[in-house]
Amino acid sequence: MSQKNPGVQRYLVAIEYIGTRFSGSQQQLNCRTVVGVLEDAFKKFIGHPVSVFCFSRTDAGVHALSNVCHVDVERTSKRKPGEVLNPHEPFVVKRAVNHFLQIIMPDIEPLSERRYFYRLLSGPEPLSTFEKDRAWHVPQDLDIFAMQKGCNILVGQHDFISFRAAGCQANSPIRTLDEFNVTVMVPSPYFPSFIDGREGNLGCDQVTDAINGSANFGFGIRKQHRCIVVTARARSFLCHQVRLLVGVLKAVGTGDLNCSDVARILDVKDVTKASRMVPACSLYLGHVKYKLHDL
């Protein structure tokens, strides 16, 4: 927390949300947005309007495991109108606002960066009910090694004009991808003891089969997909950048593009040459770190 003027306290809040319930993070007229819901919750708590500022924007349908916002709150007396009181303690704000919305107060971090995750489920089986609007289903097999080679071309500082939305308002398309990689994860929503019928964890062979998408645990338990997570980390991103990057990676994974095509798309500086943008509902804002001077 940092105080800007007497009587006003700035609070930092970390929020998590399912993006399919909102029309994006930023305030929009006649739309349900993350900022709008937050501002309503604070207004119910303190009795007057406030403005909430998100450190990282998310589009409609994009989830957040942890986004960071700040809000300036002036605590006034309800018995003596106009009298300014000492600021609420963070735990009081947390408890009160959580009555209307799930919010937690984070610690201050020394760095400034954003990390996104994109989940793909590969395999011919239809998606589980539990994965609907949580992951992008790709029926084809994906070549993970080729996708990682594509990541290696895109990591670092580049002009990403081929990977930004036509309406992007950023002053410059130059961005630095500090991390961009592909990881295969275990996709199962089931508990190990439920799958293998006994207490304890999955055996090594079962874990390997689950990761490879070849696990079949018997009647009534669906065959597992291969779960692929693309991680992107940078100080800032262009509008739709991650979803456009993943679209190209997916095309590499299916063999529709190769690594030389990735380099060509990057160099041509034309978003119409990129692959189709992937769905928003499989993208997760994982974490935001910030510097004190950002506050």
N, C-alpha and C positions, 0 to 999 in steps of 0.2 A: 504494500500500500504506500502511496505517497500523497501528501496533502498539497493542493494547489493554492487554496486561499482559506482564511479562517472560516470555520464552520462547515466547510465542504471536505468530505473524505472521499478519496478515490479507492475503490475496491477492485481487485482483480478476481475474475471468476473463471473457472474451467467448466465447460459444459460438454455433455455428450448427448447425441440425438440421432434418431432415425430420419434420414433425409427425405424419405418418401412422404413424410407427414408435413413437409414444409415446401414453400415455393422459393427455396434458397435461404441464405442467412441474412441478407440485407433487407432493410425495410422497403416494402412495395405497397402501393395503394391497393386496397381491397384484396390483399393476399395474406395468407398466414405464413409468416416468416419467423425465423429463429429470434432475430432481434426484436420483432414485434411482440412475441410471446414473453421474452425476457423483460421488456419494458413494462408490459402489463403486470407481470408478477411483482416487479419492484414498486410500481404505482400502488398496488393493493397493499403492499407492506408499509410504505412510508407516507402514502396519502397524497402524493403529488407526482406529476410526470417527471421522468428522467430520460436521458439519452444513453443508450448502450452502444459501444463501439467494439466491433469484432476485429481481432488482429488478422484473421484469415477468412476470406470469403469462401463460401461453398455454394455451388449451384443447386437448383432444384433437384432433389433425389439423391444428393451426395450425403453420406453419413459422416458423423464425426465421433471418433473415440475420445478426442480431447481437443476442443477449440478453446481459445482464450479471448476474453473480452474485458473491458473495464467500464466502470460506471461511477459517476460522481454523485454523491448523496449528501444532502444537507438535512441534518436531523433538527427538527423544530418541535417546540412544545405544543401538545394538543390542548393543554389547559390554558396556556398563555400564548395566544397567536402572535407570531413574530419573534418569540424568544428562541434563540439558537442554542441547542444543547450540545454536549460533547458527543462525538461520533459513536455509533454502535460498535461494539466489538465484532470482529469477523464472524465468530461462531454464532452470534445472535442473528446476523444477517443471513448466514448460511441456513440456520434452522428455520427462520421466518420465510425466506424465499422458497426453500424446499417444500414448504407447505403448499405452494402453488406450482412448483417446477423443480426438477432434479438439478441442483447446482452444487458444486463444491468449490472451496477456496484453495487455490494452489500455492505452492511456494514460489518465490522469485528465482528464475533461472538466469545464469550469466550469459547465455548465448542467444542468438537469434536465428531460427530456422523453422521450417515446416517439413513434416514428413507425411507422405500419403501412401496408402496401400490400395492396390487394386486386386480383387479376388476373381479368378477364373476357375470354373469347374469344367474339366475336359472329359468327354465320354459320351456314348450314345444314349445312356439312360436319361429319362426326363428328370428334372430337378425335384428334389424333395420339397415338401411344403415348407420345411424349416429354412430352405435356402432361397425361396422366392423373394425377389427384390433385395437379396443380400449378396448375390454373386452372379456373374455373367456366365451363362451356359454356352460352351463351345463344343458341339458334337464331335468335331474332328480331334484326332490326336495332335498334340503340339510338340514340336522339337525344342526342348528346353535349352539345349546347348546352342542351337542357332539363335534363339531368342536372347540368350546371354551375350552372344557376340554382337547382336544388334544393340544391346544396352551399352556395351563397351564403346561403340561408335558415338553414342549420344551423350555419354557422361562427360563432364567438364563444361567449359564456357563456350557457348555457341550463339549464333544468331538463330533463334527458334521461330522465325516468322512463319515457317512452314507448319508450325505446331501451335498456332494460336488462333482463336476465333476471329472472324472478320470484324466483329464489333469490339474487340479488345481495346481498352482505353489506356493501356500501359504506354508510357512515353518511349520506351525502347524495347525491342524484342530480344535484346541480349540478356541471357540468363546463364547461371552456372548450376549444373546438376552435380551436387557433391556426392550423391549416391544414386545409382540406378541399377537395379538387379532383379533377377528372377529366382524365386525359391519355391520348392515343392513342399507342401505341408500335408499333414494328415487331415482329411476333410470331415471325418465322422462326427455327427452330433451326439452319438451314443456313448454311454459310459462303458469302460472296458469290461466290468463284471457282467454287464447286460449282454455284451457281444459274445464273450467266450464262455459264459455260463458258470463262472466260478469267481471267487474272490481274487483280487490281484490285478496286475496290469496286463496289457497285451504282450504276447511273446514277440521276439525280434522278427520272426517270419511274418506274423500278422501285421506288425507295424510297417514292414517293408511292402507288403501287399497293399496295405491301405494307402501308403504314399504313392505307389505306382498305379493306383486305381484298379487293381485286380482282385481286391478282397471281396469275398462272398461269404457272409456269415450265416447263411442258412435261410430257411423259409421265413417270410415275414419281415426280413431285414434287407433293405434294398442294397444292390450292388453299389459300391462306392465310386465316386468320380475321382479323377486326379485333380487335386487342388493346387493351383499355381497362384502365387502372390507376387505381384510386381511392386517393388518399393522404390519410391522417388523422394529424395531429400534435397532441399535447396533453401536459400534465404527467402526466395519469393518465386512464384510461378505466374505465367501468363494465363489469361482466361482460356479454359479448356485444354491447357497444355498437356496435362497428365493423360487425359482421356484420348487425345490425339496420338500421343506417344505410344500408349498401350495398343491402339488400333494398328499401328505399324508393326509393333512387336508380334501381335497375334497373326498378322499376315506373314511374317517371317516364320512363325511357328508352324503354320499350315503349309509353308512352301510356296505361297503365292508371291512372296518377295524374298530377296536374299540380302546379305549385308551390303553389297554394293548399291542396291536399291535404296537402302536406308541412308547411306551417305549421299546419294543423288538427291533424295527428297530434302535432306537437310540443306544441301548446297543450293538447290533451285530457288529457295525462298518463296514458295508459293503453296499456300495451304490447300489449294485444290488438287495438288499432286499427292497429298498425304492420304492414307487409308481412311475409311469411314470412322468417325468418332464413336467410341464405345459407350454403352449406357452409363448413366450417372449412378444408378442404384448399387453398383458394385464398387464404388470408390469410397474410401474412408480417409478422412483427415485423422491421422494417428496422433500427432503431437505438435505443439507449438512451443518453441522456446523464445525468450525475448530478453532484451537488454533493458537496464533501468532507464536509459535515456529515451527508450521507445514509449515510455509511459507518459 
